[in-house]
Amino acid sequence: MTRPAIYLDHNAASPLLPEARSALVAALDLVGNPSSVHGHGRALRNVIDTARGQVAALAGAERRQLVFTGSATEAITQAIVGGAQSFGSSAIVISAGEHAAVSKAAAATGLPVITIGLLGDGCIDLDQLAQVIAGADGPLLVALHWVNNETGVVQPMARINALVGPTPHTLFIDAVQALGKLPLDFAASAPDMMAISGHKIGAPAGIGALLVKAHADTVRLIPGGGQEQGRRGGTEAGALIAAFGAAAAAFAGRYVAADVETLTARLEAALPANAVVFGGTRLGNVSNFAVPGINNATAMMGLDLLGLSVSSGSACSSGKVGPSHVLAAMGVPTALADCALRVSLGWNSTAADVDAFLAGYQSILERQRARQGQAA
């Protein structure tokens, strides 16, 4: 089976950066345990320390605030489940558009989960959030995403920070889709904790990080031998961490936001006149759209046969194409949501990629319309 020729699903996972590949291979040649005090162990420890500084710099964090984890899902679970235990939270507050990693971690706490709705433009209902905060009768753990993985909608983080930051409640932000694409300044911002991921910026899958402020440093989930300053047990995956660091250092030079935004605009300008693009203020690399009457499962299969990889939303659903809870929360009718496709661009996307997608999608539209005409 040949690999897809054109990859347009960067929100699911971005292709491995050459710098990350080189760092990964180099670290794989190192032997030992980074917790060992001998020379081999110190060499691996140095690799991890270097990567910690690289990832922290991209996230606007201090090195000591960063805990490496096996994935963003693990970081999210540590923040929510571990945070709820550590802070004695009375309830978890999430939005209706959260990734399953957040909603399932919230459910796993066993605490009441308060769900904040989304507005039609995909933004969190800040009035409802303010009411929940004002009416709280105990400490809340507020867990919200910065950038929606399906629509690319950028949440009003300054307003969220202003609502939750001055309160005694705990604020956790899923910044997985924001890392490298928006300015992050974790050290100086309101969130108490923040999760990020390697494979969204050109590192391999299997490495993420939790950013933790000093006052939240009691959050624990995986006990062990004291690794990661005692905050996450288990021998560190030095090679994956090295690749994450190299990707963090290289991503800004590879991902040019203005160029990616231009490609997204090129795509949307060429869509059929009846296409509906979802979301208001969006990250410039994402277009989630629907053409009425063209089912997304049918379109994705047709595109896949043409060597074009896109998605219908989150990739974290066992490969199934199903109704989007995000679009439903935005009030999108089910019939239209079932036609939604997500095209997400990244560091190696080109105008030729976009044009190939448009040509492929147009051919699918024409075949579908011909079938509908014959049926009539």
C-alpha positions in Angstrom: 0.0 0.0 0.0 1.4 3.4 -1.0 1.5 6.3 1.4 -1.0 9.2 0.7 0.6 11.7 -1.6 -0.7 14.8 0.1 -1.1 15.2 3.8 -3.6 17.9 5.0 -4.3 16.7 8.5 -1.7 18.6 10.6 -4.2 19.1 13.5 -4.1 15.3 14.0 -0.3 15.0 13.8 2.2 17.1 12.0 4.9 15.3 9.9 8.3 14.8 11.6 10.6 17.7 11.2 14.1 16.9 9.9 15.6 18.5 13.0 13.5 16.3 15.2 14.4 13.2 13.3 18.1 14.0 13.6 17.8 14.6 17.4 15.8 11.4 17.8 18.4 9.2 16.0 21.3 10.8 17.9 19.7 10.3 21.3 18.9 6.7 20.4 22.6 6.0 20.1 23.1 7.1 23.8 23.0 4.3 26.3 22.1 4.4 30.0 19.5 5.8 32.3 19.3 9.6 32.7 19.0 9.2 36.5 22.3 7.4 36.7 25.3 9.4 38.1 27.9 7.9 35.7 29.0 9.5 32.5 26.5 7.7 30.3 23.7 8.8 32.5 24.9 12.4 32.7 25.1 12.5 28.9 21.4 11.5 28.6 20.5 13.9 31.4 22.2 16.7 29.5 20.1 15.9 26.4 16.9 16.1 28.5 17.9 19.3 30.2 18.7 20.9 26.8 15.3 19.8 25.4 13.5 21.1 28.5 14.9 24.5 27.8 13.9 24.4 24.2 10.3 23.4 24.8 10.0 25.8 27.7 11.2 28.6 25.5 8.5 27.9 22.9 5.8 27.8 25.7 7.0 31.0 27.4 7.7 28.9 30.6 10.5 28.6 33.0 12.4 25.3 32.7 11.5 24.2 36.2 7.8 24.6 35.3 7.9 21.9 32.6 7.2 18.2 33.3 7.7 15.8 30.4 4.8 13.3 30.0 4.1 10.4 27.7 1.5 12.4 25.8 -0.8 15.5 26.0 -3.6 13.2 27.2 -1.4 12.1 30.1 -0.6 15.8 30.9 -4.3 16.7 30.7 -5.2 13.8 33.0 -2.5 14.7 35.5 -3.7 18.3 35.5 -7.4 17.5 36.0 -7.5 14.3 38.0 -4.3 15.1 40.0 -5.3 18.7 40.3 -8.7 18.0 41.6 -7.2 15.8 44.3 -4.5 18.2 45.1 -6.7 21.3 45.3 -9.8 19.7 46.9 -12.0 20.8 43.9 -15.7 20.6 44.4 -16.5 20.4 40.7 -14.8 20.5 37.2 -15.8 23.1 34.7 -15.3 22.3 31.0 -16.8 23.6 27.8 -19.0 21.7 25.4 -16.3 21.8 22.8 -13.5 20.1 24.7 -11.3 17.3 23.3 -12.2 13.9 24.7 -9.0 13.9 26.7 -10.4 16.8 28.8 -14.0 15.6 29.1 -13.1 12.0 30.0 -10.5 13.2 32.5 -13.2 15.4 34.1 -15.5 12.5 34.3 -12.8 10.3 35.8 -12.5 12.6 38.8 -15.9 11.5 40.1 -16.8 15.1 40.8 -19.7 17.0 39.3 -18.9 18.3 35.8 -20.3 21.6 34.8 -20.4 22.1 31.0 -20.3 25.6 29.5 -21.9 26.0 26.1 -20.4 27.3 22.9 -21.8 30.2 21.0 -22.5 30.0 17.2 -19.0 31.2 16.4 -17.4 28.5 18.4 -16.4 30.7 21.3 -17.0 29.6 24.9 -20.1 31.3 26.4 -18.2 33.7 28.8 -21.4 35.0 30.4 -22.3 31.5 31.4 -18.8 30.9 32.7 -18.9 34.1 34.7 -22.3 33.0 36.3 -20.8 29.6 37.2 -17.8 31.2 38.8 -19.9 33.7 40.7 -22.3 31.0 42.0 -19.6 28.5 43.0 -19.9 27.2 46.6 -16.5 25.6 46.6 -13.2 25.6 44.7 -13.6 24.8 41.0 -11.1 23.4 38.5 -11.8 25.1 35.2 -10.4 23.1 32.3 -10.7 24.8 28.9 -9.0 24.6 25.4 -7.2 27.5 23.9 -7.7 26.5 20.2 -10.4 24.0 19.2 -8.9 21.0 17.4 -11.8 20.6 15.0 -12.6 24.2 14.0 -9.5 26.1 14.8 -11.5 28.6 16.8 -9.3 30.6 19.1 -10.9 31.2 22.5 -10.7 34.7 24.1 -7.9 33.7 26.4 -7.4 37.2 27.8 -11.0 37.3 28.9 -10.9 33.8 30.3 -7.8 34.7 32.3 -9.5 37.8 33.6 -12.6 35.8 34.7 -10.8 32.9 36.4 -7.3 34.2 37.2 -8.1 36.6 40.1 -10.3 33.9 41.8 -9.2 31.1 44.1 -10.3 28.6 41.5 -7.8 26.6 39.5 -7.4 27.2 35.7 -6.0 24.6 33.4 -5.6 25.2 29.7 -5.3 22.7 26.9 -2.8 24.5 24.7 -2.1 21.5 22.4 -3.2 23.2 19.2 -1.8 26.6 20.2 1.8 25.7 20.8 4.0 27.2 18.2 1.1 28.9 16.4 0.2 31.5 19.0 2.4 33.4 21.4 2.4 31.4 24.7 3.7 33.1 27.8 2.9 30.6 30.5 5.2 32.0 33.1 3.5 35.5 33.1 -0.1 34.4 32.3 -3.0 33.4 34.6 -3.3 29.6 34.0 -2.1 27.4 36.8 -1.4 24.5 34.5 -1.2 24.0 30.7 -0.8 20.9 28.5 1.2 20.8 25.3 2.1 18.0 22.8 5.1 17.1 20.6 3.5 15.5 17.6 1.5 18.7 16.8 4.7 20.6 16.0 6.7 18.0 14.2 8.0 15.7 17.0 7.1 12.0 17.2 4.0 10.9 19.0 4.5 9.7 22.5 5.8 12.8 24.1 4.0 15.7 25.8 4.4 18.1 28.7 2.5 19.6 31.6 3.4 23.2 32.5 2.9 23.8 36.2 3.1 27.0 38.3 5.0 26.8 41.6 1.8 27.0 43.7 0.4 24.0 41.8 3.5 21.9 42.1 1.8 19.4 44.5 -0.1 18.0 41.5 0.9 14.3 41.1 -0.6 11.4 39.2 2.1 8.8 38.5 4.3 8.0 41.5 7.7 6.4 40.9 11.4 6.9 41.5 11.5 10.7 41.6 11.9 11.5 38.0 10.9 14.9 36.6 11.7 16.5 39.9 9.4 14.0 41.6 6.4 15.1 39.6 6.1 12.2 37.1 7.5 8.8 37.8 9.1 6.6 35.2 12.4 6.7 33.3 12.3 9.6 30.9 12.2 8.7 27.1 15.4 10.6 26.3 15.1 10.2 22.5 11.5 11.4 22.3 12.3 14.3 24.6 15.3 15.2 22.5 13.1 15.2 19.4 10.5 17.3 21.1 13.1 19.8 22.0 14.6 20.0 18.5 11.1 20.4 17.0 10.3 23.2 19.5 13.6 25.0 18.5 13.0 24.5 14.8 9.2 25.0 14.4 9.2 28.8 14.4 11.6 28.8 11.4 9.5 26.2 9.5 6.0 27.3 10.3 5.3 30.7 8.8 1.9 31.7 10.0 1.3 34.3 7.3 2.1 31.9 4.6 -0.2 29.2 6.1 -3.0 31.7 6.5 -2.6 32.6 2.8 -3.0 28.9 1.8 -6.1 28.6 3.9 -7.6 31.7 2.4 -6.7 30.3 -1.1 -8.6 27.1 -0.2 -11.7 28.8 1.1 -11.9 31.3 -1.7 -12.2 28.4 -4.2 -14.9 26.4 -2.3 -18.3 26.2 -3.9 -20.6 29.2 -3.3 -22.9 27.1 -1.0 -20.0 25.9 1.2 -20.4 26.8 4.9 -17.2 27.5 6.8 -17.5 27.0 10.6 -16.1 29.2 13.3 -15.4 32.8 13.9 -11.9 33.9 14.9 -9.8 30.9 13.8 -6.2 29.8 13.7 -5.0 30.4 10.2 -4.1 26.8 9.4 -7.6 25.3 9.8 -10.6 25.2 7.6 -13.6 23.2 8.8 -16.3 23.5 6.1 -19.3 21.7 4.6 -21.0 21.6 1.3 -24.6 20.6 1.9 -25.5 17.1 0.6 -21.9 15.8 0.4 -21.5 13.4 3.3 -18.1 13.7 4.9 -17.5 9.9 5.1 -18.1 9.6 1.3 -15.9 12.6 0.6 -13.1 11.4 2.8 -13.1 7.9 1.2 -13.0 9.5 -2.3 -10.2 11.9 -1.3 -8.2 9.0 0.3 -8.4 7.1 -3.0 -6.9 10.1 -4.7 -4.1 10.2 -2.2 -5.4 13.2 -0.2 -5.5 12.9 3.6 -8.0 15.1 5.4 -10.4 14.5 8.3 -13.9 15.2 9.6 -12.7 16.4 13.0 -10.8 14.8 15.9 -8.6 11.9 15.1 -9.0 10.5 18.6 -12.2 8.5 18.0 -10.8 5.1 17.0 -10.8 6.0 13.3 -14.6 6.4 13.2 -16.4 9.2 11.3 -19.3 10.3 13.6 -21.2 13.4 14.5 -19.1 16.3 15.8 -19.9 17.3 19.3 -18.2 20.6 18.6 -20.4 21.5 15.7 -23.5 20.3 17.6 -22.6 22.6 20.5 -22.3 25.5 18.0 -25.8 24.8 16.9 -24.9 23.4 13.5 -27.8 21.2 12.2 -26.9 17.5 12.1 -27.4 17.2 8.3 -24.9 19.9 7.7 -22.5 18.7 10.3 -22.4 15.3 8.7 -20.9 17.0 5.6 -18.1 18.7 7.5 -14.5 18.2 6.5 -11.4 19.6 8.3 -8.4 20.6 6.3 -5.5 21.5 8.5 -2.2 22.8 7.1 1.2 22.9 8.5 5.0 23.5 8.2 5.4 21.6 4.9 2.1 22.5 3.2 2.2 24.2 -0.3 -0.1 25.9 -2.7 0.2 22.8 -4.9 -1.2 20.7 -2.0 -4.2 23.0 -1.7 -4.8 23.1 -5.4 -4.6 19.2 -5.5 -7.2 19.1 -2.7 -9.5 21.5 -4.5 -9.3 19.5 -7.8 -9.9 16.3 -6.0 -12.8 17.6 -4.0 -14.4 19.2 -7.1 -14.2 15.8 -8.8 -16.1 14.2 -5.9 -18.7 17.0 -6.0 -19.3 16.5 -9.7 -19.7 12.7 -9.3 -22.1 13.1 -6.4 -24.2 15.7 -8.3 -24.3 13.4 -11.3 -25.5 10.5 -9.1 -28.1 12.8 -7.5 -29.3 13.9 -11.0 -29.6 10.3 -12.2 -31.6 9.4 -9.0 -34.0 12.3 -9.7 
